[in-house]
Amino acid sequence: MTVPAVSVIVAAYNAMPYLTRCLTSVAEQSIGRDELELIVVDDGSTDGTAAELERLAGEYAGLLRVVRQENSGGPSVPRNAGLDLARGRFVFFLDADDYLGPEALERMVAMAEANGTDVVLGKMVGVGGRGAPTSMFRKDQPRTDVFSSRAYWTLNPMKLFRRELLERLRLRFPADLSIGEDQLFVGPALIGAAGISVLASYDCLYWVRREDDGNITLRSGGTEPRLRFLPRVVDTLLTSVPPGPDRDHLAHRHLTVEVQQLLTHLAREPRPDQEKALATLAGIIAPLWHDGLNDRLSAMARLRLYLVRHEMLDELLELVRFEAELARTPVATPVLVDGGRALARYPFLRDPDRAIPDEYYDVTAQLGTRHHVGRAELRGTTLHLAGHGYLHRVATEDVGTELVLRERDGEREFRLPVTHTASPGLGADEDEGRYEYTRAGFETTVDLTTVAGGGPLDDGLWDFFLAVGAQGITREVRIGNKRAGDVARKPAIHVLEVGGRLRAVTLYATRPHGNLSLDIGERKHTVAPKLKLDDRVRWAADAPAELEFTGRCTLAAYPESALVVSLGNNEGDTAVFRASATGDGFVVRVSVDELAAGVWHGELRLGDWSLPLPRLPKDLPAARWRRRALPWYAKPAPAGDDDRFALQVARVDLVRAAIRTVRS
């Protein structure tokens, strides 16, 4: 019997009417039914699920296998039953409420096989108001691991697992838990996986909120079931991940997500139960939380854990109420700025009776930095920048903002002063106008000839940052992704005289983030494609001894006198003719009657950049003129195999001319 690529396992309990769409989405997968095995375990449904499964089994004969059992009270037993029957190289657990994107399994299997990974996370999309996790799906990650990604922040089992991994680790869902069973299955799988893939570029799983809110994962249950699974999760981390940054990375999730959820339920319970649950929780988190982890945690999470550790029940209940209110308001929590630090005005800040250290309120590192660039314009060798920048919730007093120009692939940076300007009304469109930033504006000019300690910048990519300072606090922000519509709409290549020579300078916005950068020396933006010469060469209509070249130069700026046609002949003579601008084009007129005798070759030059001149047409008539009363001519010279421009300039041989005249 052929082994399918994927076994899709669905645990179904009273899943109508969602079940039909769920199973149809599997049957219609682009990977093809020959590569699929669909196992549905009916966990004692009473709503018509059994009848629908019987109908679909007939429709999808050979694909759908239905298993019926007595109700087990949770998803673990039916999922395990399906896993015991699975034959596929991969397994995908799908809840009966949800459904797959048409190409989900084909794409996920392809990613796993191409990268040799054991688990694939496919992008999830919430349906019907259900929130789906997003932080791990910012971009495709062909191969990563649980410690280098955000994969651990989604511990639901709706993922593609290599079945060999599950069998090697002997993983099954614990049947004695009503919630949290998925964490004790998925967590060890992610930790033990040889590699993890993240497919963020395709909507793989549609995560549905049922109209009756009957999703298993949305059910409550209070603190008791959470206090049953959380110690086991902690034990898994302690036994499978050594102390250090890797363990802290995983612990971060549980010390924030699970603790917050548990406290929300704790707030609804009777006082004796609250006290008991809090004491238990304090013991659970003790092995995971240490001071070295605090830098990873938000101030709110640190404060929450501090109150749990010290079993400060009344303060915790107040904090839960505060967080609930905070979630309902668009206004961010005010801060107290003191000694170069910003402290969130959360409950009990500097309350002498509680004596909670300031570090549990310190949000300095989390302060948002807002900016907008209203002008970024290169005029000659001077760059003009203007806009505003401020620290969210910090009044613009004692401002001390600087512009920072930093080499992307090096260690050099240059800090430049700015002129602070008024910004009346700034802040009115956020936080319901609670905070004002009246002196957040800035203006500055950057002289490219002297910016680097009195000299020009070296070739390379240079990124712009704003070191926004106020009241002794400074935070840096990469600038440009918030800018006026006419700022850096497309890369503008300038050829400028900097440091005694012509250099390419491009002001541009990076992709996809849109940050402002300078490209010095054509690291990303090249000059040559901006120079075009027309193939047609002709004698000027008003000057029969002037050869006329035309073309286009789409550079944003260049020294007009530097664009020339440069000629040289086989005798070592040279001649240069400047271009003249004509709208978005140029014309160069070469006075051949000024050239010495010889065969001339040439090119269009702009500093160190050059383009070969086009070959002269064979039928181009000769130009004739007199020099010191003697007749001269210029005509196309016989060209070699290199197809170069070749112009022969010579004095007419009067004897030969007379002989030709007599013969004719």
Buried (B, 14 or more C-beta within 10 A) or exposed (E): EEEBBBBBBBBBBBBBEBBBBBBBBBBEBEBEBEBBBBBBBBBBBEEEBBEBBEEBBEEBEEBBBBBBEEBBEBBBBBBBBBBEBBEBBBBBBBBBBBBBBBBBBBBBBBBBBEBEBBBBBBBBBBBEEBEBBBEBBEEEBBBBBBBEBBBBBBBBBBBBBBBEBBEEBEBBBBBEBBBBBBBBBBBBBBBBBEBBBBBBEBBBBBBBBBEEEBBBEEEEEBBBBBBBBBBBBBEBBBEEBEEEEBBBBBBBBBBBEBBBBBBBBBBEBEEEBBBBBBEBBBBBBEBBBEEEBBEBBBBBBBBBBBBBBBEBBEBBBBBBEBBEEEEEEEEBBEBEBEEEBBBBEBBBBBEEEBEBEEBBBBBBEEBBBBBBBBBBBBEEBBBEBBBBBBBBBBBBEEBBBBBBBBBEEEEEEBEBEBEBEEBEEBBEEBBEEBBBBBBBBBBBBBEBBEBBEEEBBEEBBBBBBBBBBBBBBBBBBBBBBBBBEEBBEEBBBBBBBBBEEBBBBBBBBBEEEBBBBBBBBBBEBEBEEBBBBBEEBBBBEEBEBBBBBBBBBEBBBBEEEBBBBBBBBEEEBEBEBEBEEEEEBBBBBBBBBEBEBBBBBBBBBBBEBBBBBBBBEEEBEEBBBEEEEEEBBBBBBEBEEEEBBBBBBBEEEEEEEEEEEEEE
